[in-house]
Amino acid sequence: MTRKLDKTDRRILYELDRNARISETALARLASKSREAIHYRIKKMEKAGVILRYLAYIDVTRLGYRMYKIYLKLGGTPQEKQRFYEYVKGAGNVFWFGVSDGAWDAGMTFFARSDEEFNRMKNAMLLQFRGIIHSRASCVLIDVHSYPRKFLVGGHAKPTVMFGQPGENRMDGVDRRIIRILLRDARMRIVDIAKNAGTSVDVVRGRMGRLEKSGVIARYTIEVDNEKIGREFFKAFLYFDGMRREDELRLLSFAEQDPDVVFLVRHVFPWDVEIETFVEGYKEYNQLVGRVRKLFPHSLRNVETAVFSQDHYFPGASSAFE
């Protein structure tokens, strides 16, 4: 059931999308409401299932990993597909997993220390489910530009850029426990994080600050039930006949300005860019694609589409940070 959001609800969701750890007092100032009213509205949206959870975006490339994507066309029975879905969601090295219709039936983002490690993981999956995997495409990520949901309030927004600056930051057991907690509930109070992590408030505050400064924690955000706010998740796979640097900058500027662009993902091969959007339906999605085509009338060669019914961020996070 779609829930109608008023101006204040949309502002709250937008600000929580930008920073899930924002205080209710700060939200009250931005929305011109009392802190009590903000608290009530947040709890109401949680209870209604509009807000599913608060989470941290973790840039695993800052920990020495590389990012890879695989998209698949699947056959088999519903039961066989479900076994495959559970396999992928249970893998600790899967950053994202989605189920879709259109150009592809499933997509996933893996992280690995090397091309060889990824190749072993990929082959293990392909061999175990070779009976239902009909075709596939693999690619290496360049970076991901993540934008808050601009359609909620209008205007433009700078992105959070992930996976573009590899690093070798080291983590100990305390860091890993803190990250596991923040992946489950990024809005948890520091005193409660400290209790769950088995350490002090000062240690948690210092560790979180270090993880944020190093870019390991890229952003605190929210997971929203798109169906509850009348939105569907589409991906556009863009194939260009080569992109000059000025073309890339023009596309990135477009993504900052356009209200419907939520993620822009750059790849090495086989396509060049993915645009992810949460729109009311195919008509609005097609209008977005039209705006991109108008921007690149000569160099945009092809656009493929997938609409996603499942979308899982870091499904195996509990095992990834043991």
Sequence and secondary structure as in RCSB ss.txt:
>XXXX:A:sequence
MTRKLDKTDRRILYELDRNARISETALARLASKSREAIHYRIKKMEKAGVILRYLAYIDVTRLGYRMYKIYLKLG
GTPQEKQRFYEYVKGAGNVFWFGVSDGAWDAGMTFFARSDEEFNRMKNAMLLQFRGIIHSRASCVLIDVHSYPRK
FLVGGHAKPTVMFGQPGENRMDGVDRRIIRILLRDARMRIVDIAKNAGTSVDVVRGRMGRLEKSGVIARYTIEVD
NEKIGREFFKAFLYFDGMRREDELRLLSFAEQDPDVVFLVRHVFPWDVEIETFVEGYKEYNQLVGRVRKLFPHSL
RNVETAVFSQDHYFPGASSAFE
>XXXX:A:secstr
      HHHHHHHHHHHH TT  HHHHHHHHTS HHHHHHHHHHHHHTTSEEEEEEEE GGGBT EEEEEEEEE 
S HHHHHHHHHHHHH TTEEEEEEEEES SEEEEEEESSHHHHHHHHHHHHHHTTTTEEEEEEEEEEEEEE   G
GGT S    EEESSS  B    HHHHHHHHHHHH TT  HHHHHHHHTS HHHHHHHHHHHHHTTSEEEEEEEE 
GGGGT EEEEEEEEES   HHHHHHHHHHHHH TTEEEEEEESSSSSEEEEEEESSHHHHHHHHHHHHHHSTTTE
EEEEEEEEEEEEESTTHHHHT 
